[in-house]
């Protein structure tokens, strides 16, 4: 009876997981490309781990945690379907906004905008 709903939900979450977890795996390279972290060969393993962890924590504090609390407070007001649909839509829009003009974001002077958009995903 709910096969189409289940299929639609699982496909959305599967595509999200591919994009989201790939993004998490390559954060080190992304932060290095926008010069938020120094190159790996300029640090030892502990320095690199600390700097990557610090960058990931800042992104979580500025983007992920406020987004979660927004959802907690507004889920019954906006509705679960609308929250999920809006989340997928804006995450897609911000990821496309990062991916399509990627060279633009890696040029000097545009790095802060990249980090802000990256946090919004």
Secondary structure as UniProt FT lines:
FT   HELIX           3..25
FT   HELIX           27..33
FT   TURN            34..35
FT   HELIX           40..42
FT   HELIX           45..59
FT   HELIX           60..64
FT   HELIX           65..78
FT   HELIX           80..99
FT   TURN            100..101
FT   HELIX           102..106
FT   TURN            108..109
FT   HELIX           111..120
//
